[in-house]
Each structure stands twice: as structure tokens, then as C-alpha cells.
């Protein structure tokens, strides 16, 4: 059997868990501490905490919220949003996170990946890549930054390979067109990045059914399956999903 991990994601805005569609139209999904506690008790393998407006608002991750969530979290816990320096990363890890996730800052300053990997170890560094389709690029996918608002002209698969070479321990690609749409993960994107790197790839953006998770694991070869709204609103139970995946060879 192949191994995959299930990773609920807490998108945080103004101290609350929210979830939108295509990175907009956000709706409230609860208190982050309570959500984290429930996910730990319900069988999640990993947890992500993304301060989704920190970069746009030009501020750091809300450290107090990270600290509060860390106090109830019993599984590996990745935090992203507003981490622009080694100092910021250190603060987040000291607050209780197991890993940092960097995106826009890493793209603007790729040396941040090298520095973070050297100081904290590659296993603590996730490079998140927001992606949209662009047929003019070699892979057909373009990197976006600033919460998915700014196109960069950079090929997403190429950037994933560069991030790995600089010391990233994980790649987390999120499809803008699939985010929150529940139409399934972007399998060609996930598979393209997975084939380009040797480090674990976290599938993100688009899960709506158990079959979508299976496709990401089987066809996309993802190592970790991240989702938000289907878990937040109780449409898919984690242990039921694990049983389903187990019945299909994972």
C-alpha cells in the first residue's frame, strides 16, 4: 500500500477560520482553536494554518493565534502567511509551529529558502505556490503571488524545482481555478510538480468528494492531501475518508 496523509487547512482572517472560492467570497468556518482541537481528535495527520491576508496587508502572521492553536495541536502543524524573513520564521516556530510555509516572500527573495533550510532544516520549510493556467509557459502553469492576485510570468513547475534545489522540504501548489470550487484537484499540475521534484508534494485546491482525494493520490501521486471546506462544513469525515482511501490501496 502507498501512504498518504490528510491535512485540513485553517485559512485565517481576522482571527477566524474562513473559506472562499477562487481565493474570494469568504465565509466564516469557526474558531481556529476549536477547529484545530476537533481535527486532532478526528484523525487528521497534519494541520495547516494560513494567515491569508497577512501578505496583502503587509504584516506578519498573527503570532498569538499561532500560539493558541499550537497549545491544542497534537499533530504536525504548518504555518504560513506574512513570513518574510528568518526572524519571522523563527517567531512562528517558537510559537509552536512544526513547519513554516513561505510563498510570495520566497518568490521575491529566493535566498530566503536557502537561509531557512540552513537555519531550521529542510524538513521545516514548505514552499507554497499559487498557480493558474498559462498555455504560453512550458508546463502550462504560471506562479501567482500576493494571495493569488499578482501574475509573475514564471513557470510553476520550474519554480518548484528551483525551490527544491534551494532547500525546500515540501512543495504546496494550489490551483486558483480549483480553489474552493469542489470540482477536483488539478491533477496535471500536481503530477507535473511531483515528476519534477523528489520532495513531498501537498495537493491543494478543489477537493469536493472522496473520489477527488483518491485521484490526487493515485493519478497525481501527491504525498499529502490538503482540503478545507469539505472538512470545515462536515461534508466529509476524516476517518471515513481514510477508510475509503484504505479500501483503494492507500
N, C-alpha and C positions, 0 to 999 in steps of 0.2 A: 504493500500500500504506500502511496505517496502522502506526504504530510503537508497540510495547510493549516494556517492559524486564522482565527476570526477576530477582527479588530473593529469594534464600534468606534465611531468618531464623534466627539463632542465639539461642534462648531460653536464658539463662544462670542457673543456680542453683548456688551453692557451687563456682563455678569450672568447671562442666561444662555442656556443651550438653545440654538436656533437651527433651522434648516430651510433652505430655499430650493429654487430650481434654476439651473444655469447661473449660479452664484448670486441670484437676486430673489426678490419676493420672499423674504424670510418670515418664518412663523415660529412662535415660541414652542420649545420642546421640553422645558423644565429646568430645574436647578441642577447645576453641574455636579455638585457633591452627591446629591441623591441619585442622579443618573449613574455616576461612577460606582457608587456602592451597589446599586442594583446589577450593573453589568458584571462586577466582580463576583457577585453571588449567583449569577445566572449562567456562568460558564464561559464568559469571554476569555480569550487567550492574551489579548493585548488591548490597550486603550490609547486612543489619540485625543489630544486636546489642542484645538487650533483656534487661536485668537484671531478671528478672520478679518477684523478691521484695524488691527494694530499697525500694519504696514501703511494702509491708506491714510490713517490718522497720524502717521509719523510718530508713533510712540512705542514703548516697549510692551512686551507681554505683561499682562496683569499678574504679577508675582504672587500676590495674596491669594488669588483664585487658584493658582497652581498649587500653592502650599496646602490649601484647604482640600483640594481634590486628592493630593498625594497622601494625605492623612488617612483616607479611607480606601486607597487603591492597593490591591494585593497582587496585581499583575503588571508586567512591563508597561510603562506609561510614557508616551512620546508627546512632546510639547512643541508647538510651532506658532509663528506669528510675531513679528516685531523683533526677532533676534537678528541684530545687525553687527554684532561684534563678539569677540571671545569673552569679554566681560559679561555681555548679555547672556551668552550661553552658560557661563559659569553660574550666574544667578539662578537660571532656570533649573540647572542640575542640582544646585544646593537646595532649592526649594522642594526637591523630591522627585523630579523627573528622571527617568532612566535614559532617555534619549532626547536630543534636540532635532527639530525639523527646520531646515532653512530653505528658502525659495528665492524671493526677489533679491535679498541681500547677497546670496551666493552667486546669483547670476551677474549682479553688478560688480561684485568683488569675488571672483572665483578663488582667490587666495584664502578666503575665509574657510573654505572647505579644507584646504591643506592645514591651516592653523588649527582648526577644530579637531581634525583627525590626529594631528601630532600631540595636542594637549590632552584630549579626552579619550582618544582611541576611536578607530573607525566604527566600532560597534555601537557608538553613541551618536553617530551622525547620520541623519536621514536628509537626503536632498529631495524636496518636493518640487514637482514640475507640473504647472498648469499648462494644458495643451489644447489647441484647436487645430482643425484640419487646414492644410495649405498645400494643395497639389503641386505648387511650384517648388517645394522643397524635396530633397531626396527621399525622405521617409513618408512624405505627405502630411507631416505634423509639425506645427510651429510652437515654440515656447512663448507663453504669455506670463507677464509678471504683474505686480501691484494688484493682487487679488483677482487675476484673470482679466484685467482691464487694458493692459498695455502689450501690444504685439512686439516681438523683438526681432523677427526675421531669422531667428536661429532654429535650426533643425532639432527637434526634441530628442530623437534617438542619438544624434551626435552629442548633444549636451549631456545626456545620461552617461554616455561613455566617458566623456571628459570628467564628469563628477566622480565616477568610479576611479578613474586614474588619479584624481587628486586626493582620494582617501575616503570617499563616502562609503558607508556600510550598508545603506539601503537606498533604493530609488522609489519614490512615491509619485507616479504620474496620475493626474486627474484630468479626465476629458471634460472640457467646458460644455460641449453639446450634450453630454450624457448626465452631467451632474444634476441629481435630484429628479431626473426625468423618469427613472424606473423602467427604462427600455433595455437595460442590459449594459454591462461594461463594454468599453471599446476594445474588443479582443485583438484586432490587428495592432493597435497601439501597444497594448500590454505585451503581446508576443514579440513585437519588434524590439522593444526595450529589453525584454528578457533574453532574446537571442544576442543582443549587443553587449550585455554585461554578465558578470559571474556572481554578482552580489544579489541578495534577495530583492524581489520586486513586489511592491504593495499595490494591488489593484484597487482603484478608487473611481467612483463616479458612475452611477447608473443602475445599481442593484435594485431590482423590484420583485424578483421571485427567487426561489431556491435554485431553479434551473440556471439563473444568471450567475450565481456563485459557482455552480458546477462548471459552467462554460469558462469562467475566468481561471479556474484551477486546471481544467482538462485541456482546453484549447489555448488559453493564454499562458499557461504554465506559471501563473502567479504563485508566490510563496505565502502571501498574507492577503486576506480578503477584507477590505475595509468597506463599511457601509454606515449609514446614519439613519435616515428617516424610517426605513423599514423596521429598524430596531427601536427607535425612539417611540414610534406610534404603535408598537406592539403587533405589527403585521407579520413579522417573522420572529419566532422564538429561537434563541441561540442554540439551545440543546436540541431542538427539533431540526434545525439546520445541520448541526453536527451529525445527527443520526442519519439524515438524508445523504450527506456527503460520504459518510462511512459506508452506507449501502452501495455507493457508486465508486468505491475504491480509494477513498481518501480518509 
